[in-house]
Amino acid sequence: MRKLICLLVALVALTSFAPKHVTTIFIIGDSTAAKKDLSKGTPERGWGMALQEYFDSTFIRVDNHAVNGRSSKSFITEGRWDKVLSLIKPGDYVIIQFGHNDEKPQPERHTDPGSTFDYNLSKFVRETREKGGIPVIMNPVARRNFAVKAVKNDDDEALRNTTFADGAQIVEGDSLVDTHMLYAVAPREVAQRMNAHFVDANRITTQLEQSLGVEGSKKIHMWYKPGEIASIPQGRQDNTHYNIYGAHVVAGLLADALTEEIPLLKKYQLKVEK
């Protein structure tokens, strides 16, 4: 009996010190999710930078590989997908969110929905599964586009070079206008065809922007008047990229949607006051 008790005590001790299994949630995508260079004091954030705060890091680790300016095409051709693929372990998740830059005309980034865009999304899904991972497709988050007259936007990255005065001439109405069209539809269709998890980030953020309204929605984006932020002294009107507050709000909403889609993750979700 004494030996049995000692054995049980030893087993409990070993179990207590055994390393816990950590599941990784990888993020691949563009600047709306990406990590930012914070060395110059910018308040710009990608929603992927805030996602870890909504999951218990003891069990869930968020590894954000989203990069400014990348499309599904350039993320592959630059070797970024191969790097992520080499890190995926069985049971890990890969959030796949592209579209903003696939829309752009530059040949090194452009893809077409129903064709090359779908092919790249399918590749991410297929190769994630081959590594034992679980793919989660998200469509692109909405832009804050209340413009009465359509604004030409060939490069979201160029918005960082604008000032507050550059946007002064834009006339806005009360209704949010979609800018993604089929690029928001194709990810859902790929997910359906491949029986993959899907989170409708476009619908979620469209509802957010519309509920906040023309003025309120500025508070989640890089909208700053001259002199308001030291790192951007001339201010900025950027309707694509999130500030610190916006990234946290969007990350919280997407975390909610992710755990609804994948209930297994719900027990690791943290509720955070925004």
Backbone bond lengths (Angstrom), bond angles and torsions (degrees), N, CA, C in turn:
res aa  C-N    CA-C-N  psi(-1)  N-CA   C-N-CA  omega(-1)  CA-C   N-CA-C  phi
1 M - - - 1.469 - - 1.535 111.12 -
2 R 1.350 113.41 -42.67 1.468 117.78 -179.40 1.533 110.77 -61.66
3 K 1.343 115.05 -41.30 1.475 119.48 179.12 1.527 110.56 -64.43
4 L 1.334 116.25 -38.94 1.469 120.77 179.95 1.519 111.29 -63.57
5 I 1.347 115.69 -42.36 1.470 120.13 178.54 1.518 110.70 -63.30
6 C 1.328 115.73 -42.36 1.476 119.66 179.34 1.522 110.85 -63.09
7 L 1.344 115.54 -38.96 1.461 120.07 179.65 1.520 110.92 -65.36
8 L 1.329 116.64 -42.49 1.467 120.89 179.21 1.525 111.28 -63.83
9 V 1.337 115.95 -42.05 1.474 120.56 177.90 1.521 110.32 -61.08
10 A 1.337 116.30 -41.84 1.468 120.72 179.97 1.522 111.22 -64.90
11 L 1.353 116.34 -39.91 1.473 120.29 179.88 1.526 111.16 -66.10
12 V 1.338 115.97 -41.28 1.473 120.29 177.94 1.522 110.22 -62.51
13 A 1.337 116.14 -41.52 1.470 120.49 -179.95 1.520 111.05 -64.08
14 L 1.324 116.47 -42.63 1.467 120.31 179.48 1.512 111.20 -64.96
15 T 1.331 115.82 -40.63 1.470 120.47 179.41 1.519 110.78 -64.13
16 S 1.320 116.20 -38.99 1.470 120.97 -178.10 1.521 111.69 -63.61
17 F 1.346 114.87 -34.03 1.470 118.27 -176.78 1.525 112.88 -98.09
18 A 1.330 117.96 0.66 1.465 120.88 179.26 1.524 109.46 -68.14
19 P 1.318 117.29 137.06 1.461 119.24 -179.52 1.527 111.67 -65.08
20 K 1.337 116.48 137.15 1.456 120.82 179.50 1.523 109.40 -77.54
21 H 1.331 115.59 146.39 1.450 119.25 177.94 1.528 109.57 -73.44
22 V 1.298 117.03 128.61 1.465 122.00 178.90 1.520 109.02 -110.62
23 T 1.308 115.77 124.14 1.463 122.17 176.60 1.521 108.81 -94.48
24 T 1.319 116.55 136.28 1.465 121.04 179.78 1.519 110.60 -100.31
25 I 1.322 114.88 134.99 1.472 121.25 169.11 1.520 106.75 -105.31
26 F 1.316 116.95 106.05 1.463 121.63 176.08 1.525 109.27 -83.22
27 I 1.317 116.70 146.20 1.467 121.92 173.66 1.512 108.18 -121.96
28 I 1.327 116.55 126.33 1.461 120.76 170.78 1.521 107.39 -121.23
29 G 1.335 116.08 137.27 1.455 118.63 -176.42 1.514 111.79 170.59
30 D 1.325 114.94 -153.49 1.463 121.57 -172.70 1.527 111.74 -114.07
31 S 1.328 116.77 -161.12 1.465 121.95 -172.24 1.521 113.88 -65.62
32 T 1.333 118.50 -22.21 1.460 119.25 -179.53 1.527 111.42 -68.34
33 A 1.341 116.49 -21.84 1.468 121.64 178.08 1.522 112.64 -110.28
34 A 1.323 118.00 -15.82 1.469 122.73 -163.73 1.525 115.71 -70.05
35 K 1.338 113.90 158.50 1.458 121.97 168.98 1.532 107.89 -70.99
36 K 1.327 116.63 143.59 1.465 121.76 -178.36 1.534 110.64 -114.50
37 D 1.306 114.16 155.30 1.463 120.40 172.57 1.527 107.43 -78.98
38 L 1.313 116.74 111.01 1.460 121.63 -175.14 1.528 112.62 -96.92
39 S 1.325 117.17 6.20 1.462 120.92 -173.24 1.529 113.49 -64.82
40 K 1.344 117.46 -23.65 1.468 120.09 -178.33 1.524 112.19 -104.64
41 G 1.322 116.39 11.84 1.461 120.07 173.08 1.509 116.23 83.40
42 T 1.323 118.15 17.59 1.458 119.18 179.92 1.525 111.29 -67.60
43 P 1.327 117.49 141.44 1.466 120.31 174.80 1.529 112.22 -86.01
44 E 1.346 117.76 0.99 1.466 119.88 -179.16 1.531 110.36 -67.33
45 R 1.337 114.83 136.33 1.453 121.32 178.37 1.531 109.84 -140.56
46 G 1.331 115.58 148.04 1.451 119.97 168.58 1.514 108.80 -92.76
47 W 1.334 117.78 149.45 1.466 118.86 -178.11 1.532 111.53 -61.32
48 G 1.347 116.67 -26.59 1.456 120.25 179.26 1.525 113.16 -65.23
49 M 1.341 116.60 -23.47 1.464 120.48 178.62 1.523 111.46 -70.15
50 A 1.325 116.63 -23.72 1.468 120.95 -176.26 1.523 112.70 -100.55
51 L 1.325 118.60 -9.58 1.463 120.59 -172.19 1.524 113.03 -62.29
52 Q 1.340 117.83 -35.25 1.461 120.38 -178.33 1.529 111.62 -57.42
53 E 1.327 117.58 -32.37 1.456 120.92 -177.58 1.523 112.71 -63.82
54 Y 1.314 116.64 -15.89 1.464 121.15 -177.64 1.522 112.72 -100.86
55 F 1.342 116.44 6.62 1.462 120.87 177.75 1.525 110.38 -136.24
56 D 1.304 115.73 143.85 1.454 122.48 178.99 1.527 109.23 -66.94
57 S 1.318 116.74 113.29 1.464 121.48 -175.37 1.525 113.13 -69.16
58 T 1.322 116.62 -10.90 1.460 119.80 175.34 1.531 110.52 -66.68
59 F 1.325 115.15 -31.04 1.461 120.20 -175.28 1.533 113.56 -118.41
60 I 1.341 117.20 -26.51 1.468 121.94 -176.41 1.520 109.36 -123.90
61 R 1.315 116.14 126.35 1.468 120.88 176.60 1.524 108.48 -116.84
62 V 1.313 117.05 125.21 1.460 121.58 176.84 1.522 108.99 -92.20
63 D 1.323 116.48 124.33 1.465 122.48 179.96 1.523 107.68 -119.04
64 N 1.317 115.45 101.48 1.466 121.81 -170.69 1.528 111.42 -91.95
65 H 1.326 116.37 111.61 1.463 121.99 179.07 1.531 112.17 -108.44
66 A 1.322 117.80 7.20 1.466 120.29 177.12 1.527 109.49 -63.58
67 V 1.340 116.70 144.25 1.466 121.64 -174.55 1.530 109.66 -135.26
68 N 1.315 115.62 139.35 1.462 121.25 176.98 1.536 111.48 -50.00
69 G 1.302 116.33 135.52 1.464 121.79 169.25 1.513 116.35 78.76
70 R 1.327 117.88 2.83 1.468 118.29 -175.34 1.524 112.05 -92.14
71 S 1.311 114.10 145.63 1.460 122.40 172.64 1.516 107.90 -108.00
72 S 1.322 116.79 175.90 1.460 118.78 176.23 1.525 110.54 -61.11
73 K 1.330 116.31 -30.51 1.469 121.09 -179.69 1.523 111.38 -73.31
74 S 1.327 117.29 -53.50 1.467 119.81 -175.34 1.527 111.59 -69.28
75 F 1.333 117.62 -27.74 1.456 119.94 177.10 1.527 110.41 -63.39
76 I 1.326 115.10 -32.22 1.472 120.07 177.86 1.524 110.84 -80.29
77 T 1.333 117.31 -50.18 1.461 120.61 -172.96 1.526 112.47 -65.99
78 E 1.336 117.58 -26.30 1.463 121.10 178.63 1.529 112.86 -83.47
79 G 1.318 116.76 0.07 1.460 120.60 178.23 1.518 114.57 82.56
80 R 1.314 117.32 7.08 1.461 120.67 -177.69 1.529 111.53 -70.41
81 W 1.319 116.63 -36.36 1.456 119.46 178.70 1.531 110.72 -67.46
82 D 1.320 117.37 -39.92 1.476 120.18 178.75 1.528 110.87 -58.89
83 K 1.330 116.67 -37.41 1.468 120.36 179.13 1.523 110.56 -64.34
84 V 1.344 116.20 -47.45 1.465 119.72 179.28 1.522 110.34 -62.06
85 L 1.324 115.57 -43.90 1.463 121.24 -178.30 1.527 111.38 -57.37
86 S 1.329 116.16 -36.46 1.472 120.23 -178.90 1.524 112.29 -69.88
87 L 1.344 117.43 -15.51 1.461 121.76 -175.87 1.525 113.63 -99.52
88 I 1.320 117.04 -16.45 1.459 120.94 -174.10 1.527 111.17 -68.55
89 K 1.332 114.91 130.75 1.460 121.70 174.90 1.530 108.75 -111.26
90 P 1.326 117.90 156.92 1.475 119.83 176.77 1.523 111.10 -54.22
91 G 1.325 116.12 131.17 1.459 121.31 -179.64 1.507 114.62 93.94
92 D 1.340 118.04 -10.95 1.466 120.84 175.86 1.525 110.09 -73.48
93 Y 1.323 115.57 159.64 1.467 122.01 178.14 1.528 109.60 -111.86
94 V 1.325 116.36 147.77 1.463 121.55 174.75 1.526 108.54 -127.28
95 I 1.331 116.24 112.15 1.467 121.03 174.66 1.522 107.89 -85.13
96 I 1.330 115.46 124.96 1.471 122.77 -174.71 1.525 107.69 -114.61
97 Q 1.324 117.47 112.55 1.468 119.45 -178.40 1.532 111.01 -139.81
98 F 1.311 115.32 105.39 1.462 121.36 177.20 1.534 109.08 -132.99
99 G 1.314 116.13 173.73 1.457 121.41 177.71 1.511 112.98 143.70
100 H 1.346 117.37 -45.13 1.466 120.38 -177.68 1.524 112.52 -54.28
101 N 1.320 116.76 -42.51 1.463 119.84 -175.43 1.527 112.81 -99.21
102 D 1.327 116.69 -17.52 1.466 119.51 171.39 1.523 109.99 -63.70
103 E 1.335 116.54 -24.64 1.469 122.04 179.63 1.529 112.74 -73.87
104 K 1.319 116.79 -20.26 1.463 120.95 -172.02 1.529 111.55 -73.10
105 P 1.335 117.80 152.68 1.470 120.50 -174.54 1.523 115.75 -77.60
106 Q 1.343 118.04 -16.26 1.463 119.84 -176.63 1.537 110.28 -61.88
107 P 1.324 117.25 128.25 1.479 120.63 -174.53 1.518 114.47 -60.28
108 E 1.328 117.74 -27.45 1.465 119.23 179.87 1.531 112.33 -73.81
109 R 1.344 116.61 -11.41 1.464 120.13 -179.13 1.526 113.32 -120.77
110 H 1.301 117.43 -29.35 1.464 120.83 -168.90 1.526 113.32 -68.46
111 T 1.347 115.10 137.19 1.463 122.59 169.09 1.521 107.61 -135.69
112 D 1.316 116.22 165.90 1.461 121.37 -179.49 1.521 110.90 -115.26
113 P 1.347 117.50 130.66 1.469 119.65 175.69 1.527 109.81 -64.56
114 G 1.323 114.90 142.89 1.457 119.08 -175.96 1.510 112.62 84.78
115 S 1.335 116.55 -2.91 1.466 121.66 -177.30 1.532 109.29 -142.09
116 T 1.315 116.32 -107.80 1.466 120.40 -174.06 1.531 113.31 -66.78
117 F 1.321 117.63 -33.51 1.469 120.53 177.32 1.531 109.50 -62.90
118 D 1.316 116.08 -48.07 1.468 121.32 179.37 1.530 110.65 -62.07
119 Y 1.319 116.34 -40.05 1.467 120.30 -179.07 1.527 110.61 -60.62
120 N 1.331 116.28 -44.86 1.465 119.86 -178.96 1.525 111.75 -66.08
121 L 1.332 116.92 -42.14 1.462 120.13 177.75 1.530 110.36 -61.99
122 S 1.320 116.30 -41.28 1.465 121.14 178.65 1.530 111.28 -63.78
123 K 1.322 115.50 -37.23 1.471 120.53 177.91 1.522 110.27 -62.12
124 F 1.334 116.89 -45.29 1.458 120.60 178.70 1.533 110.58 -59.53
125 V 1.325 115.93 -43.77 1.467 120.98 -179.21 1.525 110.36 -63.95
126 R 1.305 115.67 -50.93 1.475 120.98 -175.80 1.529 111.56 -61.81
127 E 1.320 116.57 -46.75 1.462 119.68 -175.64 1.534 112.02 -74.04
128 T 1.330 117.20 -29.36 1.467 120.27 172.95 1.523 109.68 -61.79
129 R 1.310 115.86 -45.51 1.466 120.39 -179.56 1.520 111.90 -65.80
130 E 1.316 116.65 -35.12 1.472 119.82 178.85 1.522 111.52 -62.78
131 K 1.344 116.65 -26.01 1.471 120.99 177.25 1.532 111.99 -90.92
132 G 1.328 116.68 2.28 1.458 120.26 -178.61 1.513 113.70 86.28
133 G 1.339 116.14 7.74 1.461 121.11 179.25 1.514 112.50 -85.81
134 I 1.331 115.18 171.46 1.466 122.45 -177.95 1.527 108.79 -118.40
135 P 1.330 117.77 109.89 1.466 120.10 -178.76 1.523 112.61 -79.13
136 V 1.328 115.55 143.26 1.460 122.71 175.42 1.529 107.29 -130.84
137 I 1.315 116.39 111.99 1.467 119.78 179.63 1.527 109.50 -88.73
138 M 1.321 115.77 133.66 1.465 122.22 170.30 1.524 107.73 -121.42
139 N 1.312 117.00 142.09 1.462 118.26 171.33 1.526 109.50 -85.25
140 P 1.340 118.02 168.65 1.470 120.29 -173.24 1.516 113.23 -65.90
141 V 1.324 116.23 144.43 1.462 120.95 174.74 1.524 109.09 -67.56
142 A 1.321 115.49 154.05 1.465 121.25 -177.38 1.520 111.60 -73.15
143 R 1.312 115.48 148.05 1.467 120.10 168.19 1.522 109.11 -84.71
144 R 1.306 115.77 152.76 1.466 120.52 173.18 1.531 107.14 -79.15
145 N 1.327 116.04 87.47 1.461 120.42 -175.02 1.532 110.31 -122.55
146 F 1.332 114.95 90.78 1.456 121.40 176.04 1.527 110.84 -102.55
147 A 1.329 116.92 11.42 1.467 121.38 -174.99 1.527 111.24 -62.42
148 V 1.309 115.65 134.09 1.468 120.87 177.16 1.514 109.66 -69.42
149 K 1.321 116.09 -40.75 1.461 122.01 176.93 1.523 107.95 -109.35
150 A 1.326 115.75 132.63 1.464 120.83 -175.60 1.525 111.44 -54.88
151 V 1.332 115.18 134.91 1.464 121.48 179.67 1.517 108.48 -100.65
152 K 1.328 116.73 125.57 1.456 120.39 178.05 1.530 109.14 -68.63
153 N 1.318 115.71 132.61 1.460 119.57 -178.73 1.521 108.98 -140.94
154 D 1.313 116.54 93.57 1.461 121.21 -179.83 1.524 112.77 -87.96
155 D 1.325 117.14 -12.55 1.458 118.54 -177.59 1.527 110.54 -160.96
156 D 1.323 116.63 106.08 1.469 120.73 178.06 1.523 111.51 -61.39
157 E 1.328 116.76 -30.14 1.463 119.83 -177.46 1.521 111.58 -64.52
158 A 1.343 116.82 -27.85 1.462 120.99 -179.90 1.524 112.20 -69.09
159 L 1.326 117.48 -14.74 1.458 120.72 179.69 1.524 111.72 -62.27
160 R 1.326 116.15 -25.29 1.470 119.23 -179.77 1.533 111.73 -71.16
161 N 1.317 116.85 -13.92 1.466 121.18 179.55 1.523 112.42 -97.77
162 T 1.339 116.18 3.79 1.461 119.86 -179.02 1.526 110.51 -94.63
163 T 1.326 115.05 166.84 1.461 121.27 176.52 1.521 108.98 -117.56
164 F 1.321 115.62 172.48 1.462 120.33 178.62 1.526 110.59 -58.91
165 A 1.315 116.42 -38.98 1.470 120.92 -177.69 1.527 112.35 -65.20
166 D 1.334 117.46 -28.32 1.462 120.44 -178.13 1.521 112.25 -63.68
167 G 1.327 117.21 -25.77 1.464 119.47 -178.11 1.514 113.50 -98.46
168 A 1.303 116.82 2.15 1.461 120.14 -173.46 1.523 113.61 -63.13
169 Q 1.328 117.71 -27.02 1.454 120.44 -174.82 1.523 113.64 -84.10
170 I 1.311 118.74 -6.10 1.461 121.83 -177.63 1.534 110.01 -75.43
171 V 1.332 116.44 123.70 1.466 122.30 178.66 1.521 108.42 -92.96
172 E 1.337 116.87 127.51 1.457 120.89 -176.29 1.522 111.89 -114.50
173 G 1.344 114.80 148.65 1.457 121.75 175.85 1.515 110.23 -110.46
174 D 1.339 116.47 -160.56 1.462 121.01 -175.17 1.523 113.82 -94.94
175 S 1.324 117.96 -14.95 1.461 120.56 -173.10 1.524 111.91 -109.23
176 L 1.323 115.43 136.04 1.461 120.39 176.01 1.524 108.61 -72.09
177 V 1.326 115.45 134.73 1.467 121.46 -178.71 1.524 109.21 -109.12
178 D 1.329 116.35 128.08 1.462 121.39 -179.25 1.525 110.88 -65.68
179 T 1.331 116.54 139.99 1.469 120.66 176.57 1.526 112.09 -116.09
180 H 1.341 117.75 -10.31 1.463 119.85 -172.22 1.531 114.49 -95.85
181 M 1.308 117.03 -29.67 1.471 122.45 178.01 1.525 111.46 48.91
182 L 1.329 118.45 -121.03 1.464 120.54 -173.92 1.527 113.21 -67.90
183 Y 1.321 117.62 -17.86 1.461 120.15 177.23 1.538 111.44 -71.26
184 A 1.322 116.53 -18.19 1.459 120.51 174.06 1.528 111.38 -90.49
185 V 1.328 116.13 -20.56 1.472 121.50 -178.67 1.522 111.49 -86.57
186 A 1.330 116.24 -42.08 1.469 121.10 -174.77 1.534 113.57 -56.15
187 P 1.340 119.92 -42.57 1.461 118.68 179.91 1.529 113.26 -59.67
188 R 1.331 116.88 -39.04 1.465 119.99 177.39 1.527 110.46 -62.88
189 E 1.327 116.40 -42.49 1.459 120.26 -178.04 1.523 111.66 -67.00
190 V 1.331 116.66 -38.53 1.466 119.96 176.51 1.527 109.90 -63.55
191 A 1.315 116.75 -43.91 1.464 121.15 179.38 1.528 110.79 -60.58
192 Q 1.318 116.90 -41.44 1.465 120.62 179.31 1.522 111.39 -65.77
193 R 1.336 116.60 -44.27 1.464 119.98 -178.91 1.523 111.91 -64.39
194 M 1.346 115.95 -35.16 1.455 120.09 -174.64 1.529 112.81 -100.83
195 N 1.337 115.67 6.36 1.464 121.12 -179.69 1.530 110.92 53.16
196 A 1.320 115.07 46.33 1.469 121.49 -179.49 1.527 109.65 -104.98
197 H 1.323 116.01 157.86 1.464 120.50 175.37 1.532 109.52 -63.64
198 F 1.327 115.82 144.07 1.464 120.69 179.92 1.520 109.73 -138.69
199 V 1.338 115.98 134.92 1.462 122.86 173.81 1.523 107.45 -121.52
200 D 1.313 115.62 123.92 1.469 120.90 -176.19 1.527 109.99 -83.76
201 A 1.334 114.96 74.80 1.468 120.90 -178.42 1.523 111.69 -64.13
202 N 1.320 116.45 -29.47 1.463 119.62 179.35 1.526 110.92 -66.77
203 R 1.312 116.62 -45.48 1.475 120.49 178.29 1.526 110.25 -63.66
204 I 1.323 116.70 -44.75 1.465 121.48 -177.77 1.524 111.05 -60.66
205 T 1.318 117.28 -46.36 1.467 120.11 -177.29 1.524 112.15 -78.83
206 T 1.325 117.41 -27.66 1.473 119.74 173.27 1.520 109.29 -62.84
207 Q 1.321 116.86 -45.74 1.460 120.86 178.03 1.524 111.20 -62.97
208 L 1.325 116.86 -37.56 1.463 120.75 178.04 1.523 110.81 -63.33
209 E 1.329 116.37 -51.43 1.474 120.69 -178.26 1.525 110.63 -59.64
210 Q 1.340 116.33 -44.96 1.459 120.64 -177.05 1.522 110.99 -67.60
211 S 1.333 116.96 -38.52 1.466 119.69 -179.30 1.528 111.69 -68.20
212 L 1.334 116.59 -32.67 1.462 120.28 178.55 1.523 111.61 -75.81
213 G 1.338 116.01 -28.06 1.462 120.47 177.77 1.517 113.31 83.45
214 V 1.327 114.87 179.76 1.465 121.29 -175.24 1.524 112.01 -58.17
215 E 1.310 117.94 -46.03 1.463 120.81 -177.42 1.524 112.15 -83.58
216 G 1.320 117.40 -45.99 1.452 121.37 -176.70 1.515 113.40 -61.87
217 S 1.323 116.69 -33.88 1.464 120.46 -178.33 1.522 112.69 -68.37
218 K 1.309 117.22 -20.69 1.468 120.15 177.34 1.532 110.52 -64.33
219 K 1.316 116.97 -26.09 1.460 121.38 -174.80 1.523 113.28 -71.68
220 I 1.344 117.83 -14.20 1.472 119.66 178.60 1.532 111.47 -101.88
221 H 1.326 116.78 -5.36 1.455 121.35 -177.54 1.531 111.60 -112.36
222 M 1.318 114.97 177.39 1.464 121.51 179.97 1.528 110.11 -81.14
223 W 1.329 114.67 62.95 1.454 122.36 176.65 1.527 108.13 -107.08
224 Y 1.327 116.14 108.75 1.460 120.32 -178.93 1.529 109.96 -140.22
225 K 1.310 115.49 136.01 1.457 120.90 178.06 1.532 109.66 -78.27
226 P 1.337 117.56 159.53 1.474 119.91 177.85 1.528 111.64 -54.92
227 G 1.324 115.14 133.75 1.455 120.67 178.02 1.517 115.13 84.11
228 E 1.338 116.99 -5.76 1.470 120.27 -177.03 1.530 112.17 -75.74
229 I 1.340 115.99 -35.90 1.462 121.74 -179.14 1.532 108.13 -126.98
230 A 1.319 117.15 127.40 1.468 121.29 -174.85 1.525 112.72 -59.81
231 S 1.329 117.13 -36.40 1.465 120.34 -176.00 1.526 113.11 -75.32
232 I 1.329 117.41 -16.37 1.479 121.04 175.73 1.538 108.27 -131.73
233 P 1.336 115.80 73.26 1.471 120.97 -171.51 1.530 114.56 -59.16
234 Q 1.341 117.20 -28.02 1.461 119.70 -179.99 1.525 112.75 -91.57
235 G 1.318 116.00 5.21 1.453 120.51 178.35 1.527 112.22 75.31
236 R 1.331 115.16 -179.68 1.466 119.38 -179.14 1.517 110.11 -162.07
237 Q 1.334 116.21 148.86 1.456 122.87 170.65 1.528 107.01 -124.41
238 D 1.317 115.26 91.22 1.463 122.21 -175.81 1.527 108.05 -116.68
239 N 1.314 116.68 111.67 1.456 122.03 -175.45 1.524 113.75 -93.24
240 T 1.323 117.33 5.24 1.460 121.17 -179.08 1.516 111.89 -105.29
241 H 1.324 117.00 -47.21 1.463 121.20 -170.01 1.530 112.10 -93.18
242 Y 1.333 114.41 148.25 1.458 120.95 -176.96 1.525 111.98 -91.80
243 N 1.329 114.90 151.52 1.459 120.16 168.64 1.531 108.02 -92.10
244 I 1.329 117.48 -172.87 1.466 121.00 -175.94 1.523 111.09 -58.73
245 Y 1.321 116.11 -48.95 1.464 120.65 -179.13 1.526 110.83 -61.81
246 G 1.322 116.67 -46.04 1.456 120.89 -177.73 1.515 112.75 -62.30
247 A 1.340 116.33 -41.98 1.466 120.22 -179.69 1.525 110.73 -61.82
248 H 1.327 117.05 -38.32 1.461 120.43 179.46 1.531 111.37 -70.50
249 V 1.305 116.75 -40.37 1.462 119.58 178.49 1.526 110.41 -62.23
250 V 1.329 116.56 -48.46 1.456 121.03 -178.87 1.531 111.13 -65.93
251 A 1.321 117.56 -42.21 1.465 120.58 178.44 1.522 110.96 -59.96
252 G 1.330 116.71 -40.56 1.456 120.51 178.97 1.516 112.32 -63.65
253 L 1.324 116.05 -42.62 1.467 120.61 178.83 1.526 111.41 -65.89
254 L 1.324 116.45 -41.21 1.464 120.21 -179.72 1.531 110.97 -71.11
255 A 1.329 117.36 -33.45 1.465 120.37 175.05 1.523 110.23 -63.28
256 D 1.329 116.48 -41.83 1.465 120.49 176.69 1.523 110.80 -60.19
257 A 1.333 115.92 -46.10 1.461 120.32 -178.51 1.526 111.55 -67.05
258 L 1.326 116.10 -36.64 1.468 120.75 -179.58 1.525 110.87 -65.46
259 T 1.319 116.83 -42.12 1.464 119.32 -179.21 1.525 111.81 -75.10
260 E 1.324 118.01 -23.84 1.462 120.38 172.69 1.524 110.17 -70.72
261 E 1.326 115.64 -39.64 1.466 120.86 179.30 1.530 110.95 -71.83
262 I 1.333 116.21 -36.19 1.473 121.58 -178.59 1.529 107.92 -125.54
263 P 1.319 118.22 85.24 1.469 121.63 -175.58 1.523 114.05 -56.62
264 L 1.326 117.81 -25.36 1.462 120.94 179.05 1.533 111.67 -57.27
265 L 1.341 116.85 -29.31 1.465 120.89 -178.29 1.526 113.21 -82.08
266 K 1.322 116.09 -13.74 1.463 119.64 -172.61 1.535 112.75 -61.60
267 K 1.339 116.80 -35.04 1.463 118.84 -177.62 1.531 112.54 -69.73
268 Y 1.325 117.03 -13.31 1.469 121.24 178.52 1.524 112.31 -101.60
269 Q 1.330 116.89 -2.05 1.460 120.50 -177.45 1.518 111.02 -77.52
270 L 1.334 115.79 139.50 1.463 122.09 176.98 1.515 108.84 -108.02
271 K 1.314 116.30 139.31 1.454 120.89 175.31 1.517 108.55 -91.03
272 V 1.310 116.48 123.94 1.463 121.31 -174.48 1.528 109.28 -122.20
273 E 1.309 116.01 132.94 1.464 120.78 175.01 1.520 108.74 -72.47
274 K 1.347 116.46 125.58 1.470 120.13 -179.62 1.516 110.29 -96.69
